[in-house]
Amino acid sequence: MLSSLAIMENVNSESKVFGLGLSVIALSFGMYLGIPAIVIIGIRKKF
């Protein structure tokens, strides 16, 4: 998360900031919802 903020400081145009913002949101979504969902599905398949 900190590295994405450091990258966004060097961006000049608004469209690039918007694109990077969407990518950070997607990564956060994947980390906080995607990975636990994969773990839960894996546990359910074993039992």
mmCIF file of the N, C-alpha and C atoms, coordinates in Angstrom:
data_MODEL
# 
_entry.id   MODEL 
# 
loop_
_atom_site.group_PDB 
_atom_site.id 
_atom_site.type_symbol 
_atom_site.label_atom_id 
_atom_site.label_alt_id 
_atom_site.label_comp_id 
_atom_site.label_asym_id 
_atom_site.label_entity_id 
_atom_site.label_seq_id 
_atom_site.pdbx_PDB_ins_code 
_atom_site.Cartn_x 
_atom_site.Cartn_y 
_atom_site.Cartn_z 
_atom_site.occupancy 
_atom_site.B_iso_or_equiv 
_atom_site.pdbx_formal_charge 
_atom_site.auth_seq_id 
_atom_site.auth_comp_id 
_atom_site.auth_asym_id 
_atom_site.auth_atom_id 
_atom_site.pdbx_PDB_model_num 
ATOM 1   N N  . MET A 1 1  ? 0.834   -1.192  0.000   1.00 0.00 ? 1  MET A N  1 
ATOM 2   C CA . MET A 1 1  ? 0.000   0.000   0.000   1.00 0.00 ? 1  MET A CA 1 
ATOM 3   C C  . MET A 1 1  ? 0.875   1.250   0.000   1.00 0.00 ? 1  MET A C  1 
ATOM 4   N N  . LEU A 1 2  ? 1.936   1.221   0.791   1.00 0.00 ? 2  LEU A N  1 
ATOM 5   C CA . LEU A 1 2  ? 2.817   2.389   0.822   1.00 0.00 ? 2  LEU A CA 1 
ATOM 6   C C  . LEU A 1 2  ? 3.539   2.593   -0.500  1.00 0.00 ? 2  LEU A C  1 
ATOM 7   N N  . SER A 1 3  ? 3.913   1.508   -1.138  1.00 0.00 ? 3  SER A N  1 
ATOM 8   C CA . SER A 1 3  ? 4.594   1.649   -2.433  1.00 0.00 ? 3  SER A CA 1 
ATOM 9   C C  . SER A 1 3  ? 3.657   2.222   -3.491  1.00 0.00 ? 3  SER A C  1 
ATOM 10  N N  . SER A 1 4  ? 2.372   1.881   -3.431  1.00 0.00 ? 4  SER A N  1 
ATOM 11  C CA . SER A 1 4  ? 1.433   2.448   -4.403  1.00 0.00 ? 4  SER A CA 1 
ATOM 12  C C  . SER A 1 4  ? 1.269   3.948   -4.191  1.00 0.00 ? 4  SER A C  1 
ATOM 13  N N  . LEU A 1 5  ? 1.324   4.397   -2.949  1.00 0.00 ? 5  LEU A N  1 
ATOM 14  C CA . LEU A 1 5  ? 1.257   5.836   -2.687  1.00 0.00 ? 5  LEU A CA 1 
ATOM 15  C C  . LEU A 1 5  ? 2.511   6.542   -3.199  1.00 0.00 ? 5  LEU A C  1 
ATOM 16  N N  . ALA A 1 6  ? 3.654   5.906   -3.059  1.00 0.00 ? 6  ALA A N  1 
ATOM 17  C CA . ALA A 1 6  ? 4.891   6.494   -3.560  1.00 0.00 ? 6  ALA A CA 1 
ATOM 18  C C  . ALA A 1 6  ? 4.862   6.593   -5.078  1.00 0.00 ? 6  ALA A C  1 
ATOM 19  N N  . ILE A 1 7  ? 4.297   5.598   -5.751  1.00 0.00 ? 7  ILE A N  1 
ATOM 20  C CA . ILE A 1 7  ? 4.188   5.628   -7.208  1.00 0.00 ? 7  ILE A CA 1 
ATOM 21  C C  . ILE A 1 7  ? 3.247   6.741   -7.649  1.00 0.00 ? 7  ILE A C  1 
ATOM 22  N N  . MET A 1 8  ? 2.159   6.929   -6.918  1.00 0.00 ? 8  MET A N  1 
ATOM 23  C CA . MET A 1 8  ? 1.169   7.932   -7.309  1.00 0.00 ? 8  MET A CA 1 
ATOM 24  C C  . MET A 1 8  ? 1.698   9.359   -7.160  1.00 0.00 ? 8  MET A C  1 
ATOM 25  N N  . GLU A 1 9  ? 2.724   9.563   -6.336  1.00 0.00 ? 9  GLU A N  1 
ATOM 26  C CA . GLU A 1 9  ? 3.296   10.900  -6.201  1.00 0.00 ? 9  GLU A CA 1 
ATOM 27  C C  . GLU A 1 9  ? 3.984   11.348  -7.488  1.00 0.00 ? 9  GLU A C  1 
ATOM 28  N N  . ASN A 1 10 ? 4.486   10.397  -8.272  1.00 0.00 ? 10 ASN A N  1 
ATOM 29  C CA . ASN A 1 10 ? 5.242   10.731  -9.480  1.00 0.00 ? 10 ASN A CA 1 
ATOM 30  C C  . ASN A 1 10 ? 4.383   10.836  -10.735 1.00 0.00 ? 10 ASN A C  1 
ATOM 31  N N  . VAL A 1 11 ? 3.095   10.628  -10.620 1.00 0.00 ? 11 VAL A N  1 
ATOM 32  C CA . VAL A 1 11 ? 2.202   10.637  -11.780 1.00 0.00 ? 11 VAL A CA 1 
ATOM 33  C C  . VAL A 1 11 ? 1.790   12.073  -12.084 1.00 0.00 ? 11 VAL A C  1 
ATOM 34  N N  . ASN A 1 12 ? 1.781   12.418  -13.384 1.00 0.00 ? 12 ASN A N  1 
ATOM 35  C CA . ASN A 1 12 ? 1.495   13.799  -13.786 1.00 0.00 ? 12 ASN A CA 1 
ATOM 36  C C  . ASN A 1 12 ? 0.052   14.035  -14.189 1.00 0.00 ? 12 ASN A C  1 
ATOM 37  N N  . SER A 1 13 ? -0.594  13.081  -14.838 1.00 0.00 ? 13 SER A N  1 
ATOM 38  C CA . SER A 1 13 ? -1.939  13.341  -15.357 1.00 0.00 ? 13 SER A CA 1 
ATOM 39  C C  . SER A 1 13 ? -3.009  12.695  -14.477 1.00 0.00 ? 13 SER A C  1 
ATOM 40  N N  . GLU A 1 14 ? -4.212  13.251  -14.552 1.00 0.00 ? 14 GLU A N  1 
ATOM 41  C CA . GLU A 1 14 ? -5.316  12.750  -13.740 1.00 0.00 ? 14 GLU A CA 1 
ATOM 42  C C  . GLU A 1 14 ? -5.765  11.362  -14.174 1.00 0.00 ? 14 GLU A C  1 
ATOM 43  N N  . SER A 1 15 ? -5.669  11.079  -15.461 1.00 0.00 ? 15 SER A N  1 
ATOM 44  C CA . SER A 1 15 ? -6.108  9.767   -15.940 1.00 0.00 ? 15 SER A CA 1 
ATOM 45  C C  . SER A 1 15 ? -5.202  8.663   -15.403 1.00 0.00 ? 15 SER A C  1 
ATOM 46  N N  . LYS A 1 16 ? -3.920  8.939   -15.276 1.00 0.00 ? 16 LYS A N  1 
ATOM 47  C CA . LYS A 1 16 ? -3.010  7.944   -14.718 1.00 0.00 ? 16 LYS A CA 1 
ATOM 48  C C  . LYS A 1 16 ? -3.276  7.734   -13.231 1.00 0.00 ? 16 LYS A C  1 
ATOM 49  N N  . VAL A 1 17 ? -3.588  8.809   -12.517 1.00 0.00 ? 17 VAL A N  1 
ATOM 50  C CA . VAL A 1 17 ? -3.939  8.695   -11.101 1.00 0.00 ? 17 VAL A CA 1 
ATOM 51  C C  . VAL A 1 17 ? -5.203  7.863   -10.952 1.00 0.00 ? 17 VAL A C  1 
ATOM 52  N N  . PHE A 1 18 ? -6.174  8.094   -11.823 1.00 0.00 ? 18 PHE A N  1 
ATOM 53  C CA . PHE A 1 18 ? -7.425  7.334   -11.793 1.00 0.00 ? 18 PHE A CA 1 
ATOM 54  C C  . PHE A 1 18 ? -7.163  5.852   -12.054 1.00 0.00 ? 18 PHE A C  1 
ATOM 55  N N  . GLY A 1 19 ? -6.334  5.548   -13.045 1.00 0.00 ? 19 GLY A N  1 
ATOM 56  C CA . GLY A 1 19 ? -6.012  4.160   -13.362 1.00 0.00 ? 19 GLY A CA 1 
ATOM 57  C C  . GLY A 1 19 ? -5.275  3.473   -12.232 1.00 0.00 ? 19 GLY A C  1 
ATOM 58  N N  . LEU A 1 20 ? -4.304  4.166   -11.646 1.00 0.00 ? 20 LEU A N  1 
ATOM 59  C CA . LEU A 1 20 ? -3.577  3.586   -10.519 1.00 0.00 ? 20 LEU A CA 1 
ATOM 60  C C  . LEU A 1 20 ? -4.485  3.404   -9.306  1.00 0.00 ? 20 LEU A C  1 
ATOM 61  N N  . GLY A 1 21 ? -5.391  4.342   -9.100  1.00 0.00 ? 21 GLY A N  1 
ATOM 62  C CA . GLY A 1 21 ? -6.343  4.217   -7.995  1.00 0.00 ? 21 GLY A CA 1 
ATOM 63  C C  . GLY A 1 21 ? -7.226  2.998   -8.153  1.00 0.00 ? 21 GLY A C  1 
ATOM 64  N N  . LEU A 1 22 ? -7.705  2.768   -9.362  1.00 0.00 ? 22 LEU A N  1 
ATOM 65  C CA . LEU A 1 22 ? -8.529  1.580   -9.609  1.00 0.00 ? 22 LEU A CA 1 
ATOM 66  C C  . LEU A 1 22 ? -7.736  0.300   -9.404  1.00 0.00 ? 22 LEU A C  1 
ATOM 67  N N  . SER A 1 23 ? -6.483  0.301   -9.808  1.00 0.00 ? 23 SER A N  1 
ATOM 68  C CA . SER A 1 23 ? -5.673  -0.904  -9.621  1.00 0.00 ? 23 SER A CA 1 
ATOM 69  C C  . SER A 1 23 ? -5.401  -1.164  -8.142  1.00 0.00 ? 23 SER A C  1 
ATOM 70  N N  . VAL A 1 24 ? -5.200  -0.126  -7.361  1.00 0.00 ? 24 VAL A N  1 
ATOM 71  C CA . VAL A 1 24 ? -4.997  -0.298  -5.924  1.00 0.00 ? 24 VAL A CA 1 
ATOM 72  C C  . VAL A 1 24 ? -6.270  -0.828  -5.267  1.00 0.00 ? 24 VAL A C  1 
ATOM 73  N N  . ILE A 1 25 ? -7.412  -0.318  -5.691  1.00 0.00 ? 25 ILE A N  1 
ATOM 74  C CA . ILE A 1 25 ? -8.687  -0.812  -5.157  1.00 0.00 ? 25 ILE A CA 1 
ATOM 75  C C  . ILE A 1 25 ? -8.875  -2.280  -5.507  1.00 0.00 ? 25 ILE A C  1 
ATOM 76  N N  . ALA A 1 26 ? -8.548  -2.659  -6.733  1.00 0.00 ? 26 ALA A N  1 
ATOM 77  C CA . ALA A 1 26 ? -8.680  -4.055  -7.157  1.00 0.00 ? 26 ALA A CA 1 
ATOM 78  C C  . ALA A 1 26 ? -7.746  -4.966  -6.359  1.00 0.00 ? 26 ALA A C  1 
ATOM 79  N N  . LEU A 1 27 ? -6.524  -4.521  -6.132  1.00 0.00 ? 27 LEU A N  1 
ATOM 80  C CA . LEU A 1 27 ? -5.593  -5.316  -5.331  1.00 0.00 ? 27 LEU A CA 1 
ATOM 81  C C  . LEU A 1 27 ? -6.077  -5.467  -3.894  1.00 0.00 ? 27 LEU A C  1 
ATOM 82  N N  . SER A 1 28 ? -6.597  -4.396  -3.320  1.00 0.00 ? 28 SER A N  1 
ATOM 83  C CA . SER A 1 28 ? -7.127  -4.472  -1.962  1.00 0.00 ? 28 SER A CA 1 
ATOM 84  C C  . SER A 1 28 ? -8.320  -5.419  -1.894  1.00 0.00 ? 28 SER A C  1 
ATOM 85  N N  . PHE A 1 29 ? -9.192  -5.335  -2.880  1.00 0.00 ? 29 PHE A N  1 
ATOM 86  C CA . PHE A 1 29 ? -10.350 -6.223  -2.950  1.00 0.00 ? 29 PHE A CA 1 
ATOM 87  C C  . PHE A 1 29 ? -9.897  -7.677  -3.016  1.00 0.00 ? 29 PHE A C  1 
ATOM 88  N N  . GLY A 1 30 ? -8.895  -7.946  -3.835  1.00 0.00 ? 30 GLY A N  1 
ATOM 89  C CA . GLY A 1 30 ? -8.386  -9.308  -3.963  1.00 0.00 ? 30 GLY A CA 1 
ATOM 90  C C  . GLY A 1 30 ? -7.755  -9.820  -2.687  1.00 0.00 ? 30 GLY A C  1 
ATOM 91  N N  . MET A 1 31 ? -7.044  -8.954  -1.990  1.00 0.00 ? 31 MET A N  1 
ATOM 92  C CA . MET A 1 31 ? -6.363  -9.390  -0.773  1.00 0.00 ? 31 MET A CA 1 
ATOM 93  C C  . MET A 1 31 ? -7.338  -9.621  0.369   1.00 0.00 ? 31 MET A C  1 
ATOM 94  N N  . TYR A 1 32 ? -8.316  -8.753  0.525   1.00 0.00 ? 32 TYR A N  1 
ATOM 95  C CA . TYR A 1 32 ? -9.193  -8.837  1.685   1.00 0.00 ? 32 TYR A CA 1 
ATOM 96  C C  . TYR A 1 32 ? -10.425 -9.707  1.459   1.00 0.00 ? 32 TYR A C  1 
ATOM 97  N N  . LEU A 1 33 ? -10.810 -9.945  0.215   1.00 0.00 ? 33 LEU A N  1 
ATOM 98  C CA . LEU A 1 33 ? -11.974 -10.787 -0.047  1.00 0.00 ? 33 LEU A CA 1 
ATOM 99  C C  . LEU A 1 33 ? -11.629 -12.032 -0.857  1.00 0.00 ? 33 LEU A C  1 
ATOM 100 N N  . GLY A 1 34 ? -10.752 -11.900 -1.823  1.00 0.00 ? 34 GLY A N  1 
ATOM 101 C CA . GLY A 1 34 ? -10.429 -13.018 -2.710  1.00 0.00 ? 34 GLY A CA 1 
ATOM 102 C C  . GLY A 1 34 ? -9.657  -14.125 -2.022  1.00 0.00 ? 34 GLY A C  1 
ATOM 103 N N  . ILE A 1 35 ? -8.598  -13.774 -1.317  1.00 0.00 ? 35 ILE A N  1 
ATOM 104 C CA . ILE A 1 35 ? -7.769  -14.788 -0.667  1.00 0.00 ? 35 ILE A CA 1 
ATOM 105 C C  . ILE A 1 35 ? -8.545  -15.537 0.417   1.00 0.00 ? 35 ILE A C  1 
ATOM 106 N N  . PRO A 1 36 ? -9.286  -14.867 1.308   1.00 0.00 ? 36 PRO A N  1 
ATOM 107 C CA . PRO A 1 36 ? -10.084 -15.635 2.281   1.00 0.00 ? 36 PRO A CA 1 
ATOM 108 C C  . PRO A 1 36 ? -11.139 -16.521 1.619   1.00 0.00 ? 36 PRO A C  1 
ATOM 109 N N  . ALA A 1 37 ? -11.719 -16.068 0.513   1.00 0.00 ? 37 ALA A N  1 
ATOM 110 C CA . ALA A 1 37 ? -12.710 -16.893 -0.181  1.00 0.00 ? 37 ALA A CA 1 
ATOM 111 C C  . ALA A 1 37 ? -12.061 -18.157 -0.733  1.00 0.00 ? 37 ALA A C  1 
ATOM 112 N N  . ILE A 1 38 ? -10.862 -18.037 -1.276  1.00 0.00 ? 38 ILE A N  1 
ATOM 113 C CA . ILE A 1 38 ? -10.151 -19.202 -1.795  1.00 0.00 ? 38 ILE A CA 1 
ATOM 114 C C  . ILE A 1 38 ? -9.834  -20.175 -0.656  1.00 0.00 ? 38 ILE A C  1 
ATOM 115 N N  . VAL A 1 39 ? -9.419  -19.644 0.491   1.00 0.00 ? 39 VAL A N  1 
ATOM 116 C CA . VAL A 1 39 ? -9.109  -20.499 1.642   1.00 0.00 ? 39 VAL A CA 1 
ATOM 117 C C  . VAL A 1 39 ? -10.358 -21.220 2.128   1.00 0.00 ? 39 VAL A C  1 
ATOM 118 N N  . ILE A 1 40 ? -11.474 -20.518 2.218   1.00 0.00 ? 40 ILE A N  1 
ATOM 119 C CA . ILE A 1 40 ? -12.722 -21.134 2.687   1.00 0.00 ? 40 ILE A CA 1 
ATOM 120 C C  . ILE A 1 40 ? -13.181 -22.218 1.723   1.00 0.00 ? 40 ILE A C  1 
ATOM 121 N N  . ILE A 1 41 ? -13.100 -21.950 0.444   1.00 0.00 ? 41 ILE A N  1 
ATOM 122 C CA . ILE A 1 41 ? -13.503 -22.958 -0.555  1.00 0.00 ? 41 ILE A CA 1 
ATOM 123 C C  . ILE A 1 41 ? -12.591 -24.176 -0.454  1.00 0.00 ? 41 ILE A C  1 
ATOM 124 N N  . GLY A 1 42 ? -11.290 -23.953 -0.258  1.00 0.00 ? 42 GLY A N  1 
ATOM 125 C CA . GLY A 1 42 ? -10.356 -25.070 -0.109  1.00 0.00 ? 42 GLY A CA 1 
ATOM 126 C C  . GLY A 1 42 ? -10.651 -25.916 1.113   1.00 0.00 ? 42 GLY A C  1 
ATOM 127 N N  . ILE A 1 43 ? -11.020 -25.271 2.218   1.00 0.00 ? 43 ILE A N  1 
ATOM 128 C CA . ILE A 1 43 ? -11.349 -26.006 3.438   1.00 0.00 ? 43 ILE A CA 1 
ATOM 129 C C  . ILE A 1 43 ? -12.630 -26.809 3.248   1.00 0.00 ? 43 ILE A C  1 
ATOM 130 N N  . ARG A 1 44 ? -13.607 -26.226 2.585   1.00 0.00 ? 44 ARG A N  1 
ATOM 131 C CA . ARG A 1 44 ? -14.876 -26.936 2.378   1.00 0.00 ? 44 ARG A CA 1 
ATOM 132 C C  . ARG A 1 44 ? -14.707 -28.166 1.488   1.00 0.00 ? 44 ARG A C  1 
ATOM 133 N N  . LYS A 1 45 ? -13.804 -28.097 0.520   1.00 0.00 ? 45 LYS A N  1 
ATOM 134 C CA . LYS A 1 45 ? -13.591 -29.246 -0.364  1.00 0.00 ? 45 LYS A CA 1 
ATOM 135 C C  . LYS A 1 45 ? -12.951 -30.414 0.387   1.00 0.00 ? 45 LYS A C  1 
ATOM 136 N N  . LYS A 1 46 ? -12.157 -30.117 1.399   1.00 0.00 ? 46 LYS A N  1 
ATOM 137 C CA . LYS A 1 46 ? -11.492 -31.176 2.152   1.00 0.00 ? 46 LYS A CA 1 
ATOM 138 C C  . LYS A 1 46 ? -12.455 -31.895 3.085   1.00 0.00 ? 46 LYS A C  1 
ATOM 139 N N  . PHE A 1 47 ? -13.492 -31.209 3.528   1.00 0.00 ? 47 PHE A N  1 
ATOM 140 C CA . PHE A 1 47 ? -14.427 -31.826 4.486   1.00 0.00 ? 47 PHE A CA 1 
ATOM 141 C C  . PHE A 1 47 ? -15.747 -32.107 3.887   1.00 0.00 ? 47 PHE A C  1 
# 
